[in-house]
């Protein structure tokens, strides 16, 4: 583990952030003592937008119609 001096980190912050974003973990310290770790962020989950499939899928008008008795019985373990 290489400890980067805090003064060096302040001077070269942009480059160090780019290195961290590329996957490298960096330790920042003072007087050789580790104080903080600069690590890449995990990708955030994309925000789900309601209605993003509008016009791409179709739901039948009778989708909530009761199942035929033989199919319902099979789901319930009666058949």
DSSP file (Angstrom, degrees, kcal/mol; ACC not computed):
  #  RESIDUE AA STRUCTURE BP1 BP2  ACC     N-H-->O    O-->H-N    N-H-->O    O-->H-N    TCO  KAPPA ALPHA  PHI   PSI    X-CA   Y-CA   Z-CA
    1    1 A X              0   0    0      0, 0.0     2,-0.5     0, 0.0    25,-0.1   0.000 360.0 360.0 360.0 120.8    0.0    0.0    0.0
    2    2 A X        -     0   0    0      2,-0.0    25,-0.8    26,-0.0     2,-0.6  -0.818 360.0-147.9 -94.8 128.9    1.5    3.3   -1.1
    3    3 A X  E     -a   27   0A   0     -2,-0.5     2,-0.5    23,-0.1    25,-0.2  -0.864   8.5-148.4 -99.3 124.1    0.6    6.3    1.0
    4    4 A X  E     -a   28   0A   0     23,-3.4    25,-2.9    -2,-0.6     5,-0.0  -0.786  24.2-113.9 -92.2 130.4    0.4    9.6   -1.0
    5    5 A X  E  >  -a   29   0A   0     -2,-0.5     4,-2.5    23,-0.2    25,-0.2  -0.337  20.1-125.5 -62.3 142.1    1.3   12.7    1.0
    6    6 A X  H  > S+     0   0    0     23,-1.7     4,-2.3     1,-0.2     5,-0.2   0.850 110.7  53.6 -61.3 -36.0   -1.6   15.1    1.5
    7    7 A X  H  > S+     0   0    0      2,-0.2     4,-2.0     1,-0.2    -1,-0.2   0.923 110.3  47.0 -64.4 -43.3    0.3   18.0    0.0
    8    8 A X  H  > S+     0   0    0      1,-0.2     4,-2.1     2,-0.2    -2,-0.2   0.895 111.2  52.8 -63.3 -40.0    1.0   15.9   -3.1
    9    9 A X  H  < S+     0   0    0     -4,-2.5    -2,-0.2     1,-0.2    -1,-0.2   0.897 109.0  48.6 -64.6 -40.5   -2.7   14.9   -3.2
   10   10 A X  H >< S+     0   0    0     -4,-2.3     3,-0.8     1,-0.2    -1,-0.2   0.904 113.6  47.4 -64.8 -40.5   -3.8   18.5   -3.1
   11   11 A X  H 3< S+     0   0    0     -4,-2.0    -2,-0.2     1,-0.2    -1,-0.2   0.848 124.7  29.9 -69.3 -34.8   -1.4   19.5   -5.8
   12   12 A X  T 3X S+     0   0    0     -4,-2.1     4,-2.3    -5,-0.2    -1,-0.2  -0.089  77.3 130.9-117.7  32.8   -2.4   16.6   -8.1
   13   13 A X  H <> S+     0   0    0     -3,-0.8     4,-2.8     1,-0.2     5,-0.2   0.895  70.9  53.5 -57.3 -45.1   -6.0   16.1   -7.1
   14   14 A X  H  > S+     0   0    0      1,-0.2     4,-2.0     2,-0.2    -1,-0.2   0.927 112.1  44.5 -57.9 -46.3   -7.4   16.0  -10.7
   15   15 A X  H  > S+     0   0    0      1,-0.2     4,-2.1     2,-0.2    -1,-0.2   0.900 113.5  50.5 -65.7 -40.4   -4.9   13.3  -11.8
   16   16 A X  H  X S+     0   0    0     -4,-2.3     4,-2.4     2,-0.2    -2,-0.2   0.883 109.1  51.3 -66.2 -38.2   -5.5   11.3   -8.7
   17   17 A X  H  X S+     0   0    0     -4,-2.8     4,-2.7    -5,-0.2    -1,-0.2   0.904 109.2  50.9 -64.9 -40.6   -9.3   11.5   -9.2
   18   18 A X  H  X S+     0   0    0     -4,-2.0     4,-1.4    -5,-0.2    -2,-0.2   0.899 110.0  49.8 -62.9 -39.9   -8.9   10.3  -12.7
   19   19 A X  H  <>S+     0   0    0     -4,-2.1     5,-2.1     2,-0.2    -2,-0.2   0.915 112.0  47.9 -64.0 -42.7   -6.8    7.3  -11.5
   20   20 A X  H ><5S+     0   0    0     -4,-2.4     3,-1.9     1,-0.2    20,-0.3   0.915 108.9  53.3 -64.6 -42.3   -9.4    6.4   -8.9
   21   21 A X  H 3<5S+     0   0    0     -4,-2.7    -1,-0.2     1,-0.3    -2,-0.2   0.807 103.5  58.5 -62.2 -28.5  -12.2    6.7  -11.5
   22   22 A X  T 3<5S-     0   0    0     -4,-1.4    -1,-0.3    -5,-0.2    -2,-0.2   0.490 132.5 -90.3 -80.6  -2.9  -10.2    4.2  -13.7
   23   23 A X  T < 5S+     0   0    0     -3,-1.9     2,-0.3     1,-0.3    -3,-0.2   0.369  83.6 131.2 116.2  -5.0  -10.3    1.7  -10.8
   24   24 A X      < -     0   0    0     -5,-2.1     2,-0.5    -6,-0.1    -1,-0.3  -0.645  47.6-142.1 -85.7 136.0   -7.1    2.4   -8.8
   25   25 A X        -     0   0    0     -2,-0.3     2,-0.4    14,-0.1    14,-0.2  -0.857  20.4-167.1 -97.0 128.7   -7.5    2.8   -5.0
   26   26 A X  E     - B   0  38A   0     12,-2.9    12,-3.8    -2,-0.5     2,-0.5  -0.919  11.6-147.9-119.7 141.5   -5.3    5.5   -3.5
   27   27 A X  E     -aB   3  37A   0    -25,-0.8   -23,-3.4    -2,-0.4     2,-0.4  -0.927  10.4-158.4-109.9 129.5   -4.4    6.1    0.1
   28   28 A X  E     +aB   4  36A   0      8,-3.0     7,-2.8    -2,-0.5     8,-2.3  -0.897  22.2 164.5-108.3 135.0   -3.8    9.7    1.3
   29   29 A X  E     -aB   5  34A   0    -25,-2.9   -23,-1.7    -2,-0.4     2,-0.4  -0.862  33.9-129.2-143.1 175.2   -1.8   10.2    4.4
   30   30 A X  E >  S- B   0  33A   0      3,-1.9     3,-1.7    -2,-0.3   -25,-0.1  -0.998  92.0  -5.0-131.7 127.4    0.1   12.7    6.5
   31   31 A X  T 3  S-     0   0    0     -2,-0.4    -1,-0.1     1,-0.3     3,-0.1   0.838 130.9 -57.6  57.7  35.2    3.6   12.0    7.8
   32   32 A X  T 3  S+     0   0    0      1,-0.2     2,-0.6    -3,-0.0    -1,-0.3   0.426 110.9 122.6  79.7  -2.2    3.3    8.5    6.4
   33   33 A X  E <   -B   30   0A   0     -3,-1.7    -3,-1.9     1,-0.0    -1,-0.2  -0.840  67.1-119.8 -96.8 121.2    0.2    7.7    8.4
   34   34 A X  E     +B   29   0A   0     -2,-0.6    -5,-0.3    -5,-0.2     3,-0.1  -0.345  41.1 162.2 -60.7 133.5   -2.8    6.7    6.3
   35   35 A X  E     +     0   0A   0     -7,-2.8     2,-0.3     1,-0.4    -6,-0.2   0.656  58.9   8.0-120.5 -34.7   -5.8    9.0    6.8
   36   36 A X  E     -B   28   0A   0     -8,-2.3    -8,-3.0     2,-0.0     2,-0.4  -0.974  57.4-136.4-150.3 159.2   -8.2    8.5    3.8
   37   37 A X  E     -B   27   0A   0     -2,-0.3     2,-0.6   -10,-0.2   -10,-0.2  -0.982   9.2-152.7-123.0 132.6   -8.7    6.3    0.8
   38   38 A X  E     +B   26   0A   0    -12,-3.8   -12,-2.9    -2,-0.4     2,-0.3  -0.921  29.5 167.3-103.4 115.8   -9.7    7.5   -2.6
   39   39 A X        -     0   0    0     -2,-0.6   -14,-0.1   -14,-0.2     2,-0.1  -0.877  38.9 -95.5-129.2 157.7  -11.7    4.8   -4.4
   40   40 A X        -     0   0    0     -2,-0.3     2,-0.2   -20,-0.3   -19,-0.1  -0.436  42.7-114.3 -70.7 147.3  -13.8    4.6   -7.6
   41   41 A X        -     0   0    0     -2,-0.1     2,-0.2     1,-0.1    -1,-0.1  -0.549  26.8-115.3 -77.5 145.6  -17.6    5.0   -7.2
   42   42 A X        -     0   0    0     -2,-0.2    -1,-0.1     1,-0.1     2,-0.0  -0.591  44.0 -94.4 -74.6 142.9  -19.8    2.0   -7.9
   43   43 A X        -     0   0    0     -2,-0.2     2,-0.2     1,-0.1    -1,-0.1  -0.341  43.1-120.7 -59.1 137.5  -22.0    2.7  -10.9
   44   44 A X        -     0   0    0      1,-0.1     2,-0.2    -3,-0.1    -1,-0.1  -0.494  27.4-103.7 -77.8 148.5  -25.4    4.0   -9.8
   45   45 A X        -     0   0    0     -2,-0.2    -1,-0.1     1,-0.1     3,-0.0  -0.503  44.4-104.6 -68.2 138.8  -28.5    2.1  -10.7
   46   46 A X        -     0   0    0     -2,-0.2     2,-0.4     1,-0.1    -1,-0.1  -0.367  37.1-107.2 -64.1 145.4  -30.4    3.8  -13.5
   47   47 A X        -     0   0    0      1,-0.1     2,-0.3    -3,-0.1    -1,-0.1  -0.587  32.5-127.3 -74.7 128.9  -33.5    5.7  -12.4
   48   48 A X        -     0   0    0     -2,-0.4     2,-0.6    -3,-0.0    -1,-0.1  -0.616  19.0-153.6 -79.5 133.7  -36.6    3.8  -13.5
   49   49 A X    >   -     0   0    0     -2,-0.3     3,-1.4     0, 0.0     2,-0.0  -0.935  17.5-123.8-109.9 121.5  -39.1    6.0  -15.3
   50   50 A X  T 3  S+     0   0    0     -2,-0.6     4,-0.0     1,-0.2     0, 0.0  -0.362  95.2  21.3 -60.0 137.7  -42.8    5.0  -15.2
   51   51 A X  T >  S+     0   0    0      1,-0.0     3,-1.7    -2,-0.0    -1,-0.2   0.575  75.5 134.0  85.0  10.4  -44.3    4.5  -18.7
   52   52 A X  T <  S+     0   0    0     -3,-1.4    -2,-0.1     1,-0.3    -1,-0.0   0.707  75.7  49.5 -69.4 -16.0  -41.0    3.9  -20.5
   53   53 A X  T >> S+     0   0    0      2,-0.1     3,-2.8     3,-0.0     4,-1.0   0.295  78.5 139.3-100.2   9.2  -42.5    0.9  -22.3
   54   54 A X  T <4 S+     0   0    0     -3,-1.7     4,-0.1     1,-0.3    -4,-0.0  -0.315  77.0  11.5 -56.9 128.3  -45.6    2.8  -23.4
   55   55 A X  T 34 S+     0   0    0      2,-0.4    -1,-0.3     1,-0.0     3,-0.1   0.356 114.8  81.6  84.8  -5.7  -46.5    1.7  -26.9
   56   56 A X  T <4 S+     0   0    0     -3,-2.8     2,-0.3     1,-0.1    -2,-0.2   0.639  92.2  38.5-105.1 -19.2  -44.0   -1.2  -26.8
   57   57 A X     <  -     0   0    0     -4,-1.0    -2,-0.4     2,-0.0     2,-0.4  -0.911  67.3-149.2-128.6 159.1  -46.1   -3.8  -25.0
   58   58 A X        -     0   0    0     -2,-0.3     2,-0.5    -4,-0.1    -4,-0.0  -0.993   3.0-155.8-130.8 134.5  -49.8   -4.6  -25.2
   59   59 A X        -     0   0    0     -2,-0.4    -2,-0.0     2,-0.0     4,-0.0  -0.941  27.0-118.7-110.2 127.3  -52.0   -6.0  -22.4
   60   60 A X    >   -     0   0    0     -2,-0.5     3,-1.5     1,-0.1     4,-0.2  -0.268  18.2-123.1 -62.0 147.2  -55.0   -8.0  -23.4
   61   61 A X  T 3  S+     0   0    0      1,-0.3     3,-0.3     2,-0.1    -1,-0.1   0.749 111.7  46.3 -64.7 -24.0  -58.4   -6.6  -22.2
   62   62 A X  T >  S+     0   0    0      1,-0.2     3,-1.9     2,-0.1    -1,-0.3   0.004  72.0 123.1-107.7  29.3  -59.2   -9.8  -20.4
   63   63 A X  T <  S+     0   0    0     -3,-1.5    -1,-0.2     1,-0.3    -2,-0.1   0.779  78.3  46.2 -62.8 -25.2  -55.8  -10.3  -18.7
   64   64 A X  T 3  S+     0   0    0     -3,-0.3    -1,-0.3    -4,-0.2     2,-0.1   0.258  82.5 127.2-101.7  13.4  -57.5  -10.3  -15.3
   65   65 A X  S <  S-     0   0    0     -3,-1.9    -3,-0.0     1,-0.1     0, 0.0  -0.425  73.4 -93.2 -65.7 142.0  -60.3  -12.8  -16.3
   66   66 A X        -     0   0    0      1,-0.1    -1,-0.1    -2,-0.1     3,-0.1  -0.223  45.2-107.9 -57.0 146.6  -60.5  -15.8  -14.0
   67   67 A X        -     0   0    0      1,-0.1    -1,-0.1    -3,-0.1    -3,-0.0  -0.363  39.8 -91.2 -71.6 153.4  -58.5  -18.8  -15.1
   68   68 A X     >  -     0   0    0      1,-0.1     4,-2.5    -2,-0.1     3,-0.5  -0.346  42.8-110.1 -59.7 150.7  -60.3  -21.9  -16.4
   69   69 A X  H  > S+     0   0    0      1,-0.2     4,-2.4     2,-0.2     5,-0.2   0.849 116.2  52.3 -56.8 -39.7  -61.1  -24.4  -13.6
   70   70 A X  H  > S+     0   0    0      2,-0.2     4,-1.6     1,-0.2    -1,-0.2   0.878 111.9  45.5 -67.7 -36.0  -58.5  -27.0  -14.7
   71   71 A X  H  > S+     0   0    0     -3,-0.5     4,-2.0     2,-0.2    -2,-0.2   0.923 113.3  49.5 -71.4 -44.3  -55.7  -24.4  -14.9
   72   72 A X  H  X S+     0   0    0     -4,-2.5     4,-1.8     1,-0.2    -2,-0.2   0.897 110.3  51.9 -59.8 -40.5  -56.6  -22.9  -11.5
   73   73 A X  H  <>S+     0   0    0     -4,-2.4     5,-3.3    -5,-0.2     6,-0.8   0.887 107.3  52.2 -64.5 -38.8  -56.7  -26.4  -10.0
   74   74 A X  H ><5S+     0   0    0     -4,-1.6     3,-0.8     4,-0.2    -1,-0.2   0.896 109.4  49.6 -65.6 -39.0  -53.2  -27.2  -11.3
   75   75 A X  H 3<5S+     0   0    0     -4,-2.0    -1,-0.2     1,-0.2    -2,-0.2   0.854 113.4  46.4 -65.3 -34.3  -51.9  -24.0   -9.7
   76   76 A X  T 3<5S-     0   0    0     -4,-1.8    -1,-0.2    -5,-0.2    -2,-0.2   0.434 117.5-111.9 -89.8   0.5  -53.5  -24.9   -6.4
   77   77 A X  T < 5S+     0   0    0     -3,-0.8    -3,-0.2    -4,-0.5    -4,-0.1   0.706  87.0 115.1  78.9  19.7  -52.2  -28.5   -6.6
   78   78 A X      <       0   0    0     -5,-3.3    -4,-0.2    -6,-0.2    -5,-0.1   0.427 360.0 360.0 -98.4  -0.2  -55.7  -30.0   -7.0
   79   79 A X              0   0    0     -6,-0.8    -5,-0.2    -5,-0.1    -1,-0.1   0.479 360.0 360.0-128.8 360.0  -55.2  -31.4  -10.5
